[in-house]
Amino acid sequence: MSPGFSTTVKALKVRDWQLGSGQPTLVMDQFSAEDFHMVVDDRADVHVNSKDGRFYLGWFPLGRPGADGEGWKIAVTGTTRVPGYSISFDTETPSDVVAAAVTRVLETTRPR
């Protein structure tokens, strides 16, 4: 008997996982000029705001200034009764994952 354990790759169910930042257009293509403002600043960071100002998405390809490796920031402003929230992803989070989060956030909105 040798110390440790014995197994196979099949038993471990080893998988290939999506890695790398991917295509940010998967995220950005979800926003229309009719409902959102988009600004590209002098660092080539992209900022998207809803016309009512309550939704914000920032994409920072080289990392958000003052933050450690933050590549994406989603924020929804709260109300006087319910606090808002924010979600951050690092620069290497696959765009597919960020796009899925944005899709879900946008699905939760409704006009007044």
C-alpha positions in Angstrom: 0.0 0.0 0.0 1.2 3.5 -0.9 0.1 6.6 1.1 -2.6 8.8 -0.4 -5.4 7.7 -2.7 -5.7 6.2 -6.1 -8.2 7.4 -8.7 -8.6 7.9 -12.4 -9.1 11.0 -14.5 -12.6 9.7 -15.4 -13.5 9.3 -11.7 -12.3 12.9 -11.0 -14.5 14.2 -13.9 -11.8 16.6 -15.1 -13.3 19.3 -17.3 -12.0 22.1 -19.5 -13.2 25.4 -18.2 -13.6 28.6 -20.2 -10.7 30.9 -19.3 -9.6 34.3 -20.5 -11.5 37.5 -21.0 -13.1 36.7 -24.3 -15.1 39.2 -26.4 -16.5 42.2 -24.5 -18.9 42.8 -27.3 -21.0 40.0 -25.8 -21.6 42.4 -22.9 -21.8 45.7 -24.7 -24.1 44.5 -27.5 -26.9 44.2 -24.9 -27.3 48.0 -24.6 -29.3 50.2 -27.0 -28.7 53.9 -27.5 -32.4 54.3 -26.9 -32.1 53.2 -23.3 -28.5 53.7 -22.3 -25.6 56.2 -22.6 -22.2 54.9 -23.5 -18.9 56.8 -23.0 -15.4 55.7 -23.9 -12.9 57.7 -21.8 -9.3 58.6 -22.5 -8.0 55.3 -21.0 -10.3 53.4 -23.4 -12.5 52.3 -20.4 -16.2 52.0 -21.3 -18.9 53.4 -19.1 -22.6 52.6 -19.7 -25.4 54.3 -17.8 -29.2 53.8 -18.0 -31.0 57.0 -19.0 -32.5 57.1 -15.5 -29.0 57.0 -14.0 -29.7 54.0 -11.7 -27.7 51.3 -13.7 -24.0 51.5 -14.3 -21.6 49.2 -16.1 -17.9 49.9 -16.3 -15.4 47.9 -18.4 -11.8 48.5 -17.5 -9.6 46.4 -19.9 -6.4 47.3 -18.1 -8.0 47.2 -14.6 -10.0 49.8 -12.8 -7.9 52.7 -11.4 -7.6 52.3 -7.6 -8.9 48.7 -7.6 -6.9 45.5 -7.6 -7.6 43.7 -10.9 -11.2 44.8 -11.2 -12.2 44.6 -14.9 -16.0 44.9 -14.8 -18.3 46.8 -12.4 -22.0 46.6 -12.4 -24.0 48.8 -10.0 -27.7 49.4 -9.5 -28.6 52.4 -7.3 -31.2 51.7 -4.6 -34.1 53.6 -3.4 -34.9 55.4 -0.1 -36.4 52.1 1.1 -34.2 49.4 -0.6 -30.4 49.5 -0.9 -28.8 49.1 -4.2 -26.0 46.6 -5.1 -22.8 46.2 -7.1 -21.1 43.3 -8.7 -17.4 43.2 -9.7 -15.5 40.8 -12.0 -11.7 40.8 -12.5 -10.1 41.5 -15.8 -9.8 37.8 -16.7 -13.4 36.9 -16.1 -14.8 35.5 -19.4 -17.1 38.0 -21.1 -19.7 35.2 -21.4 -20.0 35.1 -17.6 -20.3 38.9 -17.3 -22.8 39.0 -20.2 -24.9 36.4 -18.4 -24.9 38.5 -15.2 -25.8 41.7 -17.2 -28.6 39.8 -19.0 -30.1 38.8 -15.6 -29.8 42.3 -14.2 -31.5 43.8 -17.2 -34.3 41.1 -17.1 -35.2 42.2 -13.5 -35.9 45.8 -14.6 -39.4 47.1 -15.5 -40.7 50.5 -16.5 -42.7 52.5 -14.0 
